[in-house]
Amino acid sequence: MSREKEKDILLNQQIRANEVRCVGDEGVQYGIISRNEALRKADELGLDLVLISPNANPPVCKIMDYGKFKYQQEKKQKEAKKKQKIIEIKEIKLSVKIAQNDISYKIKQAREFIQSGKHVRFRVFLKGREMSNPDAGVAVLNNVWGLMNDIADRDHEPNFEGRYINMLTVPKK
C-alpha cells in the first residue's frame, strides 16, 4: 500500500461516525450499530475496526485483523511486481547515406537483441536537405526490414517524427 492510502484508512478510535454498518471478518453482517458497540465487538474478538467505505450512508466498517490485512496487501503487490514483464527497447540509429557493410553490421546487432527477447527501434536521422526527401529514409528502413523479417515482426510501418523516421520491430511469437 502507498503511504497516502495508508493514511486514509481509519482504525478503531479514529472513526468519528456515530452509527456504522458493521461487517465481520468472516462476512457476518452486524447491521447498523453505534460506533461504540462496533468497537466493543471488535475488542471482544481481539481484532480492529477498519473504516472501509467512509462515503456510504452510514459508513461501512469491517472487523478484521488490520496487521494481517496490510501484510497480505503488501504480499499481493510484491507478487504483481514479480509477474510484470519489463520490455527493453534497444535503439539502432541509421542515416540515409549508410553503406551496405554498415547496414549488415547493424543488422547483426539487431538480430542478437531480437534473439534475446528485446524490441529494436530503428531510427533514420535526416540531416539538412535530406528533410526534403524523407522517402530515402523510408527506403533505408524497408531495406533493413527485408533483412530482419525472418526473425522479427514489424510493430508498425516506418513513421515520421520530427527529423527521425522510426520503425519498431519485436521478436516473432
Backbone as numpy.savetxt, mean C-alpha at the origin, in Angstrom:
# Nx Ny Nz CAx CAy CAz Cx Cy Cz
-1.58 -0.29 15.59 -2.41 0.90 15.59 -1.54 2.15 15.59
-1.98 3.20 14.94 -1.21 4.43 14.93 -1.43 5.18 16.23
-0.55 6.10 16.51 -0.62 6.87 17.75 -1.92 7.68 17.84
-2.35 8.30 16.72 -3.57 9.10 16.73 -4.79 8.24 17.06
-4.84 7.06 16.45 -5.97 6.17 16.66 -5.99 5.67 18.10
-4.80 5.42 18.66 -4.71 4.94 20.03 -5.24 5.99 20.99
-5.00 7.28 20.70 -5.48 8.36 21.56 -6.99 8.52 21.47
-7.56 8.18 20.31 -9.01 8.33 20.11 -9.81 7.31 20.91
-9.21 6.19 21.25 -9.94 5.13 21.95 -10.04 5.49 23.43
-11.28 5.52 23.92 -11.51 5.85 25.33 -11.77 4.57 26.10
-11.17 4.49 27.28 -11.30 3.32 28.14 -11.92 3.71 29.48
-12.61 2.77 30.07 -13.12 2.83 31.44 -13.58 4.22 31.89
-12.83 4.89 32.77 -13.25 6.16 33.37 -13.20 7.33 32.39
-12.54 7.16 31.26 -12.47 8.23 30.26 -13.79 8.42 29.53
-14.64 7.42 29.55 -15.94 7.49 28.86 -16.85 8.42 29.63
-17.40 9.43 28.98 -18.19 10.47 29.66 -19.71 10.33 29.47
-20.15 9.49 28.57 -21.59 9.35 28.32 -22.29 8.76 29.55
-23.52 9.24 29.84 -24.27 8.72 30.99 -24.82 7.33 30.71
-25.37 7.15 29.49 -25.92 5.85 29.11 -25.14 5.32 27.90
-24.92 4.01 27.88 -24.21 3.39 26.77 -24.90 2.09 26.38
-24.74 1.72 25.12 -25.19 0.40 24.67 -24.00 -0.52 24.88
-24.17 -1.51 25.71 -23.05 -2.34 26.14 -23.11 -3.73 25.50
-21.96 -4.16 24.98 -21.81 -5.47 24.35 -20.70 -6.19 25.09
-20.91 -7.48 25.38 -19.90 -8.27 26.07 -18.83 -8.78 25.14
-17.80 -9.37 25.72 -16.66 -9.87 24.96 -17.05 -11.02 24.01
-17.97 -11.83 24.42 -18.40 -12.99 23.62 -19.60 -12.65 22.72
-19.93 -11.36 22.60 -21.08 -10.95 21.79 -22.37 -10.86 22.58
-22.28 -10.99 23.90 -23.45 -10.90 24.78 -23.94 -9.45 24.78
-25.25 -9.27 24.56 -25.86 -7.94 24.55 -26.39 -7.60 25.94
-25.87 -6.54 26.55 -26.38 -6.09 27.85 -27.43 -5.00 27.67
-27.55 -4.48 26.47 -28.56 -3.45 26.19 -28.07 -2.07 26.59
-29.02 -1.16 26.74 -28.69 0.21 27.10 -28.69 0.28 28.63
-27.51 0.57 29.19 -27.36 0.64 30.65 -26.54 1.88 30.99
-26.51 2.25 32.27 -25.74 3.43 32.67 -24.24 3.11 32.59
-23.45 4.14 32.49 -22.01 3.99 32.38 -21.45 3.29 33.62
-21.96 3.68 34.79 -21.46 3.08 36.04 -21.74 1.58 36.09
-22.93 1.19 35.62 -23.28 -0.24 35.62 -22.38 -1.01 34.64
-22.10 -0.40 33.50 -21.22 -1.03 32.51 -19.81 -1.17 33.07
-19.34 -0.14 33.78 -18.02 -0.21 34.40 -17.97 -1.31 35.46
-19.07 -1.43 36.22 -19.15 -2.47 37.26 -19.08 -3.87 36.63
-19.83 -4.07 35.53 -19.82 -5.38 34.85 -18.42 -5.70 34.33
-17.76 -4.69 33.74 -16.41 -4.88 33.22 -15.44 -5.22 34.36
-15.61 -4.53 35.49 -14.74 -4.77 36.65 -14.95 -6.17 37.21
-16.22 -6.62 37.25 -16.54 -7.98 37.75 -15.85 -9.04 36.88
-15.83 -8.80 35.56 -15.23 -9.76 34.64 -13.71 -9.59 34.54
-13.17 -8.53 35.15 -11.73 -8.28 35.10 -11.28 -7.79 33.74
-12.19 -7.13 33.02 -11.89 -6.63 31.68 -12.05 -5.12 31.63
-11.83 -4.53 30.45 -11.94 -3.08 30.26 -13.22 -2.75 29.51
-13.74 -1.55 29.77 -14.87 -1.02 29.01 -14.27 -0.10 27.95
-14.47 -0.43 26.67 -13.86 0.31 25.56 -14.96 0.94 24.72
-14.82 2.24 24.44 -15.78 2.95 23.61 -15.51 2.60 22.15
-16.46 1.90 21.51 -16.29 1.44 20.13 -16.82 2.47 19.14
-18.04 2.94 19.38 -18.68 3.87 18.46 -19.19 5.08 19.24
-18.38 6.15 19.32 -18.78 7.31 20.13 -19.89 8.14 19.50
-20.08 8.05 18.17 -21.07 8.89 17.50 -22.47 8.28 17.48
-22.60 7.02 17.89 -23.92 6.38 17.90 -24.76 6.98 19.02
-26.06 6.77 18.95 -26.94 7.30 19.99 -27.72 6.15 20.61
-27.46 5.70 21.80 -26.37 6.06 22.70 -25.05 5.43 22.23
-23.91 5.94 22.73 -22.60 5.40 22.32 -22.49 3.91 22.62
-21.75 3.19 21.76 -21.60 1.74 21.92 -20.27 1.45 22.61
-20.33 0.63 23.67 -19.13 0.23 24.40 -19.04 -1.29 24.40
-17.82 -1.78 24.46 -17.62 -3.22 24.49 -16.75 -3.58 25.69
-17.14 -4.65 26.36 -16.35 -5.14 27.48 -15.37 -6.15 26.91
-14.06 -5.82 27.01 -13.04 -6.69 26.42 -11.71 -6.47 27.14
-10.78 -7.37 26.88 -9.42 -7.23 27.39 -8.69 -6.33 26.39
-8.51 -5.07 26.74 -7.96 -4.09 25.81 -6.51 -4.41 25.44
-5.72 -4.86 26.40 -4.32 -5.22 26.13 -4.23 -6.31 25.08
-5.07 -7.34 25.22 -5.09 -8.45 24.26 -5.55 -7.96 22.89
-6.57 -7.10 22.88 -7.11 -6.53 21.64 -6.02 -5.74 20.92
-5.30 -4.90 21.66 -4.24 -4.08 21.08 -3.12 -4.96 20.52
-2.76 -6.00 21.24 -1.71 -6.93 20.81 -2.13 -7.61 19.49
-3.39 -8.07 19.42 -3.86 -8.74 18.21 -3.88 -7.79 17.01
-4.26 -6.52 17.25 -4.28 -5.54 16.17 -2.85 -5.33 15.62
-1.88 -5.20 16.53 -0.50 -5.00 16.10 0.01 -6.23 15.34
-0.38 -7.41 15.81 0.02 -8.65 15.15 -0.55 -8.72 13.72
-1.81 -8.32 13.57 -2.44 -8.31 12.24 -1.72 -7.35 11.31
-1.36 -6.17 11.84 -0.66 -5.18 11.02 0.70 -5.70 10.57
1.42 -6.38 11.47 2.72 -6.94 11.11 2.58 -8.01 10.04
1.54 -8.86 10.17 1.30 -9.90 9.16 0.99 -9.29 7.80
0.15 -8.24 7.81 -0.21 -7.58 6.56 1.03 -6.97 5.92
1.92 -6.42 6.74 3.13 -5.80 6.22 4.06 -6.86 5.62
4.11 -8.04 6.24 4.95 -9.12 5.71 4.46 -9.59 4.35
3.15 -9.62 4.16 2.56 -10.15 2.93 2.60 -9.15 1.79
2.94 -7.89 2.07 3.01 -6.90 1.01 4.14 -7.23 0.05
3.88 -7.07 -1.22 4.93 -7.30 -2.20 5.41 -5.94 -2.69
6.68 -5.69 -2.49 7.25 -4.41 -2.89 7.80 -4.57 -4.31
7.29 -3.74 -5.20 7.71 -3.79 -6.60 8.86 -2.81 -6.78
9.96 -3.34 -7.27 11.12 -2.50 -7.51 11.19 -2.20 -9.00
11.32 -0.91 -9.32 11.40 -0.50 -10.73 12.81 -0.02 -11.00
13.47 -0.65 -11.96 14.79 -0.23 -12.40 14.61 0.63 -13.64
15.44 1.65 -13.76 15.30 2.57 -14.89 16.53 2.50 -15.78
16.31 2.40 -17.07 17.40 2.38 -18.04 17.18 3.54 -18.99
18.19 4.42 -19.04 18.09 5.62 -19.87 18.76 5.39 -21.22
18.09 5.85 -22.23 18.58 5.72 -23.60 18.55 7.10 -24.25
19.16 7.20 -25.42 19.05 8.43 -26.19 18.65 8.07 -27.62
18.28 9.07 -28.38 17.84 8.84 -29.75 19.00 8.35 -30.62
20.20 8.84 -30.33 21.37 8.52 -31.17 22.20 7.39 -30.56
21.58 6.42 -29.93 22.30 5.33 -29.27 22.75 4.29 -30.31
23.95 3.79 -30.12 24.50 2.78 -31.04 23.93 1.41 -30.72
23.95 0.51 -31.70 23.36 -0.82 -31.53 24.06 -1.63 -30.43
25.41 -1.53 -30.33 26.10 -2.28 -29.28 25.74 -1.76 -27.89
25.47 -0.45 -27.76 25.03 0.10 -26.48 23.63 -0.41 -26.13
22.76 -0.50 -27.14 21.42 -1.04 -26.91 21.52 -2.48 -26.44
22.38 -3.29 -27.07 22.48 -4.69 -26.68 23.01 -4.83 -25.24
23.92 -3.94 -24.82 24.41 -3.97 -23.44 23.28 -3.62 -22.47
22.51 -2.60 -22.79 21.39 -2.18 -21.93 20.32 -3.27 -21.87
20.09 -3.95 -22.98 19.11 -5.04 -23.02 19.58 -6.18 -22.12
20.89 -6.46 -22.14 21.44 -7.51 -21.28 21.17 -7.18 -19.80
21.38 -5.92 -19.42 21.09 -5.49 -18.04 19.60 -5.64 -17.73
18.77 -5.19 -18.66 17.32 -5.22 -18.46 16.83 -6.66 -18.30
17.38 -7.57 -19.08 16.99 -8.99 -18.98 17.33 -9.54 -17.60
18.49 -9.16 -17.05 18.85 -9.60 -15.70 17.85 -9.08 -14.68
17.46 -7.81 -14.81 16.48 -7.23 -13.89 15.14 -7.95 -13.99
14.68 -8.17 -15.22 13.39 -8.84 -15.45 13.42 -10.26 -14.87
14.51 -10.99 -15.09 14.61 -12.36 -14.59 14.64 -12.41 -13.07
15.10 -11.34 -12.41 15.09 -11.31 -10.95 13.76 -10.78 -10.41
12.77 -10.54 -11.31 11.41 -10.16 -10.88 11.17 -8.66 -10.77
12.09 -7.86 -11.22 11.92 -6.40 -11.13 11.26 -5.88 -12.40
10.62 -4.72 -12.27 10.06 -4.04 -13.43 11.14 -3.13 -13.99
11.12 -2.90 -15.30 12.13 -2.06 -15.94 11.43 -0.95 -16.72
11.87 0.30 -16.45 11.35 1.44 -17.20 12.46 1.92 -18.13
12.14 1.96 -19.41 13.08 2.50 -20.40 12.69 3.95 -20.64
13.69 4.85 -20.62 13.43 6.27 -20.84 14.35 6.77 -21.94
13.77 7.42 -22.91 14.55 8.07 -23.97 14.48 9.57 -23.71
15.65 10.18 -23.50 15.72 11.62 -23.24 15.90 12.34 -24.57
15.04 13.34 -24.80 15.11 14.11 -26.04 15.85 15.42 -25.79
16.94 15.65 -26.51 17.75 16.85 -26.34 17.51 17.81 -27.49
17.45 19.07 -27.19 17.40 20.13 -28.20 16.40 19.90 -29.31
16.90 19.76 -30.55 16.03 19.63 -31.71 15.35 18.26 -31.80
15.79 17.30 -31.00 15.14 15.99 -30.99 13.69 16.10 -30.51
13.40 17.20 -29.78 12.03 17.42 -29.29 11.05 17.60 -30.45
11.53 18.09 -31.57 10.64 18.30 -32.71 10.31 17.00 -33.43
11.07 15.92 -33.13 10.81 14.63 -33.77 10.78 13.51 -32.71
9.72 13.48 -31.89 9.65 12.46 -30.83 9.45 11.04 -31.37
9.08 10.91 -32.65 8.91 9.58 -33.25 10.22 8.80 -33.26
11.35 9.51 -33.30 12.65 8.84 -33.27 12.84 8.15 -31.92
12.40 8.78 -30.84 12.48 8.17 -29.51 11.58 6.96 -29.40
10.38 7.05 -29.97 9.45 5.92 -29.97 10.03 4.77 -30.78
10.72 5.09 -31.87 11.36 4.06 -32.70 12.43 3.32 -31.91
13.21 4.05 -31.09 14.23 3.42 -30.25 13.57 2.46 -29.26
12.48 2.92 -28.63 11.78 2.06 -27.66 11.16 0.84 -28.33
10.63 1.01 -29.53 10.06 -0.14 -30.25 11.16 -1.14 -30.62
12.35 -0.64 -30.96 13.50 -1.49 -31.24 13.88 -2.29 -29.98
13.90 -1.60 -28.83 14.20 -2.25 -27.55 13.13 -3.29 -27.24
11.89 -2.95 -27.47 10.79 -3.87 -27.18 10.90 -5.15 -28.01
11.33 -5.02 -29.24 11.51 -6.19 -30.09 12.52 -7.17 -29.52
13.49 -6.68 -28.75 14.51 -7.54 -28.15 14.11 -8.05 -26.76
13.04 -7.48 -26.19 12.63 -7.83 -24.82 11.33 -8.63 -24.75
10.55 -8.68 -25.83 9.19 -9.22 -25.74 9.10 -10.71 -25.46
10.22 -11.45 -25.54 10.16 -12.88 -25.24 10.14 -13.17 -23.73
10.67 -12.25 -22.91 10.68 -12.50 -21.46 9.88 -11.48 -20.66
9.36 -10.44 -21.33 8.66 -9.38 -20.60 7.37 -8.99 -21.31
6.46 -8.41 -20.53 5.24 -7.82 -21.07 5.37 -6.31 -20.98
4.79 -5.62 -21.97 4.81 -4.17 -21.95 3.61 -3.70 -21.14
3.87 -2.91 -20.09 2.79 -2.42 -19.24 1.93 -1.41 -19.99
2.55 -0.54 -20.76 1.82 0.40 -21.62 2.70 0.81 -22.78
2.06 1.33 -23.80 2.77 1.79 -24.99 3.70 2.95 -24.60
4.74 3.22 -25.40 5.61 4.37 -25.09 4.79 5.65 -25.00
4.97 6.38 -23.90 4.22 7.63 -23.74 5.17 8.79 -23.48
4.72 9.96 -23.82 5.51 11.18 -23.81 5.29 11.92 -22.50
6.37 12.20 -21.73 6.28 13.00 -20.50 7.39 14.03 -20.51
7.05 15.26 -20.80 8.06 16.32 -20.84 9.10 16.05 -21.90
10.37 15.92 -21.50 11.45 15.64 -22.44 11.73 14.15 -22.55
10.94 13.33 -21.86 11.17 11.88 -21.85 10.06 11.14 -22.59
10.43 10.01 -23.17 9.45 9.05 -23.69 9.69 7.79 -22.88
8.65 7.32 -22.17 8.78 6.20 -21.23 8.07 4.95 -21.73
8.63 3.80 -21.36 7.98 2.51 -21.61 8.30 1.62 -20.41
7.27 1.04 -19.80 7.46 0.18 -18.63 7.26 -1.28 -19.04
8.22 -2.13 -18.67 8.09 -3.56 -18.95 8.06 -4.31 -17.62
7.26 -5.38 -17.60 7.11 -6.21 -16.40 7.40 -7.66 -16.76
7.83 -8.46 -15.78 8.10 -9.88 -16.09 6.85 -10.60 -16.56
6.99 -11.55 -17.48 5.85 -12.35 -17.94 5.41 -13.26 -16.82
4.09 -13.51 -16.77 3.56 -14.38 -15.71 3.59 -15.81 -16.14
